[in-house]
Amino acid sequence: MVSFALHGIGVSGGIAIGRAQLVSHATREVAHYTIPLAQVPSEIARFSAAIGEVKQELEGLHAALTSGDAPGEFGAFLDVHWMILNDPTLSEAPKRIIAEQRCNAEWALTLQMGVLVEQFDQIEDSYLRERKGDVADLVGRLRMNLRKDVATPRDLLREAGMEDDPAKIPLKWDDYWSFWKKAQEALRKKDPAKYGKLYGIGMTESTRASDTMYNFEMALLSFNGEILDKGGKIVADQPKNKKAIVDTLKFFGDLFTSGYVPPDATNWTDGDNNAGFHSRTLVMTPNPSQSIPAAQFFNKDDAEKKNYFDNMATIEWPDGPDGKKARYLSAVKTIIVPKDSKNQAKAKDFIKFVVEKDRFFEYIKAANGRWFPAFTDVAADSFWKEGHKGPKGQKDLHVPVATKIFLERDNKVFEHYKHPALSQVYDEFAYAKAISRIITDKWPAEKAADEMIERMKAIFAQYK
């Protein structure tokens, strides 16, 4: 598979509120019911139709990427998805489950998803292991096509009798988190049968998801903590930073044990908070990109884009406990041409092709707020501050928020560029393991923090 990186800075560290359309592979979030024997053929046909529609979507994307003067390499980005979709373990196995267990297609897909994720988790090669994310993306597409009849109103808060205007949602630290807890309580009280499994906060706290790392570091910044100093030296054990780590771990532990985060959040992969939000089981979810609203903007079954413009919104991470505006994490994507590569001239020509102003603008724009251009001439376009315009004149409640975060807030680049050891800390899910110590093993935050810090120091000591 051909891959390349583009200059840009992630600025979508905001939070989406509302509900949309996918279903998580987490079993608690997926409808499960027995179908009559006579309905098995039609249920299998429904699943096959969803497979066919996703194939058409991929073919359309491939045609769009490889048309005109665009290089053929662009289409390679879809090759992995195409191969996975055509593999019998995804396209055929759920049919057998439907027939054998007489269950609905969504549930059969959920069961098979669990099998595939487990298989990917056992792969030693880290690159191949992370391809489970591609499986999750495809399952998300399939579930969207299986659930076209699901409405996605932003009326969860209105139904709870609460404010749904994103500009009026409190941003003070305690008030902010209490707001989502109150939403859960109000909805469950109003209709226990309908909202009994709805949660106010979709906070990923898993040792299987990089979202946990992002959430932890965002909260750590809110508590004014640092892992590294400017020179890349680990300073997590300094009193100020250790206190911030303890406070951050307490925050995650208390949030989970209080019952406002789904119980399976400790086992989520990166797509599960998105899926829970889309599947109407979460009121709000922190997310390191705007993939959630982007999915709705490109939803071909919502021609008027009501979900994107009317039924969901992106808001900022709350102000810290000290009352200061949030400090955000940004990822900078760079292009690297190996010094001893044989085709440097062609590589540079390709880079020039990609970053040509108009082409680069359309490419980044299509990411729909996931990325912000590092080139000032591209960033000067009004799109970044205005976003898309709705068919009825609605304002974009997503892209401009990402732009504001980047241009008007304090941003900090992910610090693994300072020291390679931090990448190993990330790879070992050190933060998530400390959270698990509190949630699963019932350790006090101080003990979990001590173990985490000692492990990080040991990792850094390996690099001389």
C-alpha positions in Angstrom: 0.0 0.0 0.0 1.3 3.4 -1.0 1.2 6.0 1.8 2.4 9.6 2.3 2.1 12.3 4.9 1.0 15.9 4.4 2.0 19.1 6.2 -0.9 20.1 8.5 -1.9 20.5 12.1 -4.8 18.6 13.7 -7.1 21.1 15.4 -10.2 19.2 16.0 -9.7 18.5 19.7 -13.2 19.7 20.4 -16.2 17.7 21.5 -19.3 16.7 19.4 -22.7 16.7 21.0 -25.8 15.2 19.6 -26.6 11.8 18.1 -26.1 10.3 14.7 -26.3 7.0 13.0 -23.7 4.2 13.4 -23.7 1.3 15.8 -20.7 0.4 17.9 -19.4 -3.1 17.9 -19.7 -3.1 21.7 -22.4 -5.6 22.4 -24.2 -3.4 24.9 -24.8 -0.8 22.1 -26.2 -3.1 19.4 -29.7 -4.3 18.9 -30.0 -8.1 19.4 -33.1 -10.0 18.6 -34.2 -13.4 17.3 -35.7 -13.5 13.9 -38.2 -16.1 12.7 -36.8 -19.0 10.6 -38.7 -17.7 7.6 -37.0 -14.3 7.9 -33.5 -15.7 7.7 -33.2 -15.4 3.9 -34.4 -11.8 3.9 -32.0 -10.9 6.8 -29.1 -12.4 4.9 -30.2 -10.4 1.8 -30.3 -7.2 3.9 -26.7 -7.9 5.0 -25.7 -8.6 1.4 -27.3 -5.4 0.3 -25.3 -3.4 2.8 -22.1 -5.1 1.6 -23.0 -4.2 -2.0 -23.7 -0.5 -1.1 -20.3 -0.2 0.7 -18.6 -1.7 -2.4 -20.3 1.0 -4.5 -19.2 3.7 -2.1 -15.6 2.5 -2.2 -15.7 2.2 -6.0 -17.0 5.8 -6.2 -14.3 7.0 -3.9 -11.6 5.2 -5.9 -13.0 6.7 -9.2 -13.0 10.2 -7.7 -9.4 9.9 -6.4 -8.0 8.4 -9.6 -9.8 10.7 -12.1 -8.2 13.6 -14.0 -4.6 14.3 -13.4 -4.4 12.8 -9.9 -1.7 10.2 -9.6 -2.8 6.6 -9.4 -1.3 6.2 -6.0 -4.2 7.9 -4.4 -6.4 4.9 -5.1 -4.0 2.7 -3.1 -5.4 4.2 0.1 -8.6 2.3 -0.5 -7.0 -1.0 -1.4 -6.9 -2.3 2.2 -10.5 -1.5 2.7 -11.4 -3.2 -0.5 -9.5 -6.4 0.4 -10.9 -6.6 3.9 -14.5 -6.1 2.6 -14.1 -8.9 0.1 -12.6 -11.3 2.6 -15.0 -14.0 3.5 -14.4 -13.4 7.2 -16.3 -10.2 6.9 -18.5 -10.6 3.9 -19.6 -14.2 4.4 -19.2 -15.2 8.0 -22.0 -12.9 9.3 -24.4 -14.7 6.9 -23.6 -18.0 8.5 -24.1 -16.5 12.0 -27.5 -15.2 10.9 -28.5 -18.6 9.7 -27.2 -20.6 12.6 -28.3 -18.3 15.4 -31.3 -16.8 13.7 -30.2 -13.3 14.8 -30.4 -9.9 13.2 -27.7 -8.7 10.8 -26.4 -6.1 13.2 -25.8 -8.6 15.9 -24.1 -11.1 13.5 -21.8 -8.3 12.4 -21.0 -7.5 16.0 -20.1 -11.1 16.8 -17.8 -11.4 13.8 -16.3 -8.0 14.5 -15.2 -9.2 17.9 -13.6 -12.3 16.3 -11.6 -10.2 13.8 -10.5 -7.6 16.4 -9.2 -10.4 18.6 -7.3 -11.9 15.7 -5.7 -8.5 14.9 -4.8 -7.9 18.5 -2.7 -11.1 18.4 -0.6 -10.0 15.4 3.0 -9.1 16.5 3.6 -6.7 13.7 2.4 -3.3 14.9 1.5 -2.0 11.5 -0.6 -5.0 10.6 -2.1 -5.0 14.1 -3.4 -1.5 13.7 -5.2 -2.5 10.5 -8.1 -3.4 12.9 -8.9 0.2 12.6 -9.7 -0.4 8.9 -12.0 -3.2 9.9 -13.8 -0.9 12.3 -14.2 1.7 9.6 -15.8 -0.8 7.2 -18.0 -2.2 10.0 -19.1 1.4 10.6 -20.1 1.8 7.0 -22.0 -1.5 7.0 -23.9 -0.5 10.1 -24.8 2.9 8.6 -26.3 1.1 5.6 -28.1 -1.3 7.9 -29.7 1.5 10.0 -30.8 4.0 7.5 -34.1 4.4 9.3 -32.6 5.8 12.5 -33.3 9.5 13.1 -30.5 11.6 14.5 -32.0 14.7 16.2 -30.1 17.0 18.6 -33.1 16.8 20.8 -31.5 14.6 23.5 -30.8 17.7 25.5 -34.1 19.3 24.7 -35.9 16.1 25.6 -34.1 16.3 28.9 -35.3 19.9 29.4 -31.8 21.2 29.0 -30.0 23.8 26.8 -28.9 22.5 23.5 -27.4 25.7 22.1 -23.6 24.9 22.1 -22.8 28.6 23.0 -24.8 28.2 26.2 -23.3 25.0 27.5 -21.2 25.7 30.6 -17.4 25.5 30.1 -16.3 25.7 33.8 -14.7 22.5 34.7 -17.1 21.1 37.3 -20.2 22.6 35.7 -19.2 21.2 32.3 -19.0 17.5 33.4 -22.0 17.9 35.7 -24.0 19.1 32.7 -23.6 15.8 30.8 -24.3 13.8 34.0 -27.6 15.7 34.5 -28.5 14.9 30.9 -28.1 11.2 31.5 -30.1 11.4 34.8 -32.9 13.4 33.3 -33.3 11.1 30.2 -33.2 7.9 32.2 -35.7 9.2 34.6 -38.0 10.3 31.9 -38.0 7.0 30.0 -36.1 4.2 31.7 -37.0 1.7 28.9 -35.7 3.9 26.1 -32.7 5.5 27.8 -31.7 2.8 30.4 -28.4 2.2 28.5 -27.7 5.8 27.5 -24.7 7.5 29.0 -23.9 11.2 29.4 -20.2 11.0 28.6 -18.4 8.8 26.1 -14.9 8.9 27.6 -12.6 6.3 26.2 -10.6 4.7 29.0 -9.2 1.6 27.3 -5.8 0.0 26.9 -6.8 -0.7 23.3 -7.3 2.9 22.0 -5.0 5.8 21.3 -8.0 8.0 22.2 -7.3 7.2 25.8 -3.8 8.7 25.4 -5.2 11.8 23.9 -7.9 12.2 26.6 -5.4 11.7 29.4 -2.9 14.3 28.0 -5.8 16.8 27.5 -6.9 16.3 31.1 -3.3 16.4 32.3 -2.9 19.8 30.6 -6.1 21.0 32.3 -4.4 20.1 35.6 -1.3 21.9 34.5 0.9 18.8 34.4 3.8 17.9 32.0 5.5 14.7 31.2 8.6 16.2 29.5 10.5 19.4 29.8 11.5 21.6 26.8 14.6 19.5 26.3 12.8 16.1 26.3 13.8 15.1 29.8 11.1 13.2 31.7 9.8 15.4 34.6 6.7 13.4 35.5 8.1 12.7 39.0 8.5 16.4 39.9 6.0 17.3 42.7 3.9 19.7 40.6 3.6 17.2 37.7 3.1 14.2 39.9 0.2 15.9 41.7 -1.3 16.7 38.3 -1.0 13.1 37.2 -2.7 11.9 40.4 -5.5 14.4 39.9 -5.9 13.3 36.3 -6.1 9.7 37.3 -8.6 10.5 40.0 -10.7 12.4 37.4 -10.8 9.4 35.1 -11.4 6.9 37.9 -14.2 8.9 39.4 -15.8 9.6 36.1 -16.0 5.9 35.3 -17.0 4.6 38.7 -19.8 7.2 39.1 -21.7 5.5 36.3 -21.8 8.2 33.7 -19.4 6.4 31.3 -20.4 3.1 29.6 -19.0 0.1 31.4 -17.4 -1.2 28.2 -15.4 2.0 27.7 -12.5 0.2 29.3 -12.5 -2.1 26.3 -13.2 0.3 23.4 -11.1 0.7 20.3 -10.7 4.1 18.7 -13.9 3.9 16.8 -16.2 2.8 19.6 -16.9 6.3 21.1 -17.8 7.4 17.6 -20.0 4.5 17.1 -21.7 4.9 20.5 -22.4 8.5 19.7 -23.8 7.6 16.3 -25.9 4.7 17.8 -27.8 7.0 20.2 -26.2 5.7 23.4 -24.0 8.7 24.2 -25.0 12.3 24.7 -21.4 13.7 24.4 -18.0 12.2 23.5 -14.6 13.8 23.5 -12.8 13.0 20.2 -9.4 13.9 18.9 -10.7 14.6 15.4 -13.9 15.7 13.7 -14.6 12.3 12.2 -18.0 12.2 13.9 -19.5 15.3 12.2 -17.6 14.5 9.0 -19.3 11.2 8.7 -22.6 13.0 8.7 -21.6 15.7 6.3 -20.7 12.9 3.8 -23.8 10.9 4.6 -25.4 10.2 1.2 -28.7 9.3 2.8 -29.1 12.8 4.4 -29.3 15.0 1.3 -30.2 18.1 3.3 -27.4 17.4 5.8 -29.8 18.0 8.7 -27.7 15.8 11.0 -24.6 17.9 10.3 -26.1 21.3 10.5 -29.1 20.9 12.8 -28.7 17.8 14.9 -25.1 17.9 16.3 -22.5 20.5 17.3 -18.8 20.6 18.2 -17.8 22.5 21.3 -14.4 23.1 23.0 -12.8 21.1 25.8 -13.8 22.7 29.1 -11.7 25.4 30.9 -9.3 23.9 33.4 -10.0 23.6 37.2 -8.0 26.8 37.5 -10.4 28.6 35.2 -8.0 29.0 32.3 -8.9 28.2 28.7 -8.0 24.7 27.6 -4.6 24.1 26.1 -4.8 21.8 23.1 -2.7 19.0 21.6 -1.9 19.2 17.9 -0.4 16.6 15.5 1.9 18.0 12.8 2.2 15.8 9.7 5.4 16.0 7.8 6.8 14.6 4.5 10.0 12.6 4.8 12.2 11.7 1.8 14.9 9.2 2.9 18.4 10.6 2.3 19.5 7.5 0.4 16.3 6.9 -1.5 16.8 6.2 -5.2 13.9 8.2 -6.6 14.3 11.5 -4.8 13.5 13.6 -7.9 10.2 11.8 -8.4 9.4 12.0 -4.7 9.9 15.8 -4.8 7.8 16.1 -7.9 5.0 14.2 -6.2 5.3 16.4 -3.1 5.0 19.5 -5.4 1.9 18.0 -7.0 0.3 17.3 -3.6 1.0 20.7 -2.1 0.0 22.8 -5.1 -2.2 25.5 -3.5 -5.6 24.7 -5.1 -5.2 21.0 -5.0 -3.9 21.0 -1.4 -6.8 23.2 -0.4 -9.4 20.8 -1.8 -7.7 17.9 -0.2 -7.6 19.4 3.3 -11.1 20.8 2.9 -12.4 17.4 2.1 -11.1 16.3 5.6 -13.9 18.5 6.9 -12.1 19.9 9.9 -9.9 17.0 10.7 -6.9 19.0 9.6 -5.8 22.6 9.3 -3.4 23.8 6.6 0.1 24.9 7.8 0.5 27.0 4.6 -0.7 30.6 5.3 -2.0 31.1 1.7 -4.3 28.1 2.0 -5.2 29.0 5.6 -6.3 32.4 4.5 -9.4 31.0 2.7 -12.6 32.0 4.3 -13.7 28.4 4.5 -11.7 27.8 7.7 -13.6 30.5 9.6 -17.0 30.0 8.1 -17.1 26.3 7.2 -19.9 24.9 5.0 -23.1 26.7 4.4 -26.3 24.7 5.0 -29.0 24.4 2.4 -31.3 26.6 4.5 -28.6 29.1 5.5 -27.5 27.2 8.6 -24.2 28.0 10.1 -21.5 25.3 10.4 -21.1 24.4 14.0 -18.0 22.3 13.5 -15.2 23.5 11.1 -15.1 27.0 12.6 -14.7 25.6 16.1 -11.6 23.6 15.0 -10.2 26.8 13.3 -10.8 28.8 16.5 -9.0 26.1 18.6 -6.0 26.4 16.4 -5.8 30.1 15.8 -7.0 31.5 19.1 -6.1 28.9 21.7 -2.8 27.7 23.1 -1.6 24.6 21.2 1.0 22.1 22.1 2.5 19.6 19.6 2.5 16.0 20.7 5.9 15.6 22.3 7.2 12.3 21.0 9.3 14.4 18.6 11.4 15.4 21.7 12.3 11.9 22.7 11.7 8.5 21.1 11.0 6.9 24.5 7.6 8.8 24.6 6.5 6.8 21.6 7.1 3.6 23.5 5.2 5.0 26.5 2.3 5.6 24.1 2.7 2.1 22.5 2.6 0.5 25.9 -0.6 2.4 26.8 1.0 3.5 30.1 -1.7 6.0 30.9 -4.5 3.6 30.2 -2.9 0.9 32.3 -2.7 3.3 35.2 -6.4 4.2 34.7 -7.2 0.4 34.7 -5.4 0.0 38.0 -7.9 2.4 39.5 -11.0 1.1 37.8 -10.3 -2.7 37.7 -7.8 -3.3 40.5 -9.2 -0.6 42.8 -5.8 1.0 43.4 -5.7 4.5 44.8 -4.6 7.1 42.3 -1.4 7.8 44.1 -0.3 4.1 43.8 -1.3 3.9 40.1 0.6 7.2 39.5 3.8 5.8 41.2 3.8 2.7 39.1 3.1 4.6 35.8 5.9 7.1 36.5 8.4 4.4 37.4 7.6 2.5 34.2 8.0 5.7 32.1 11.4 6.4 33.8 12.5 2.9 33.1 11.6 3.3 29.4 13.4 6.6 29.1 16.5 5.0 30.9 16.8 2.5 28.0 17.6 5.4 25.6 21.2 6.8 26.0 
